[in-house]
Amino acid sequence: MKRIVISTLSVAMLMFVACKKDPEQSKDLFNGPEVNMGNGKAWAWVKLDAQQKPQAMGISFTPSALVNLPQGGEGHAHESAFTLKLPSQKSLTPFDHVVVNWNPNGHEPLNVYGAAHFDFHYYMESEAYVDAIPTYAQAPADFDNAPAPDYFHPDYFGPPGGEPKMGRHWVDVTSPELNPQNPAPFTETFIVGSFKGKVLFYEPMITKTFVETQNNFEKAIKMPAKFQKEGYYPTKYRIIKTGKTIDVILEGFVFRQKS
């Protein structure tokens, strides 16, 4: 009888350990290196499904990463940037790396996007390429060289101008904060970027308050008719809290041919 009890306890302990296994140890989850952010850490990752195809790609940060972030000066847009390297499994997607831009005082237009927020840039070109993007005044033709309309969803519009080390930003004109009659306070939106005729990035742009208060937010990504790069593209994004981390995730990946 005693032997049976010991055996049962052993099995129970093994099951408990298995349930507590850290996600970093999953054979299908691949993490990039951690970087310091606020009082915590942030990193990017790729998760593959059973067929070794992209299931999700995301940014994770510890809750303390939202504490003691740089405050910056008044009107300083894109004050702080945290570059996150993706693991090699990124090659199955169009994305190369991620940059988290922290805007403590928002950015233009301040009457719309003046709240403290994050720009989660998933870039499709290398860090060197993005870092070399100049100001709009230095290369207006490169910013104005927009991809053909079929490479954007019809709801997207690209205001003139652009940002150094980023590119031109295209906004969804149906976003609640852009409603001309009754604009809602900005909480989150999904932006697409371009430079030199290429679609350059996907960007969930989310206020700090929204990141802190959402436990399981999900939104569809409006997809274009054509794609410049072959690969797996996300069809939705999510904000999830696991207790240990806050995750901003691209998922619902679908393979798209270059067209």
Buried (B, 14 or more C-beta within 10 A) or exposed (E): EEEEEEEEEEEEEEEEEEEEEEBEEEEBBBBBEBBEBBEBBBBBBBBBEEEEBBBBBBBBBBBEBBEEBEEBEEEBBBBBBBBBBBBEBBEBBBBBBBBBBBBBBBBEEEEBBBBBBBBBBBBBBEBEBBEEBEEBEEBBEBBBBBBEEEBBBEEBEBEEBBBBBBBBBBBBEEBBBBEEEEEEEBBBBBBBBBBBBBBBBBBBBBBBEBBEEBEEBEEEBBBBEBBBBEBBBBEBBBBBBEEEBBBBBBBBBEEBEEE
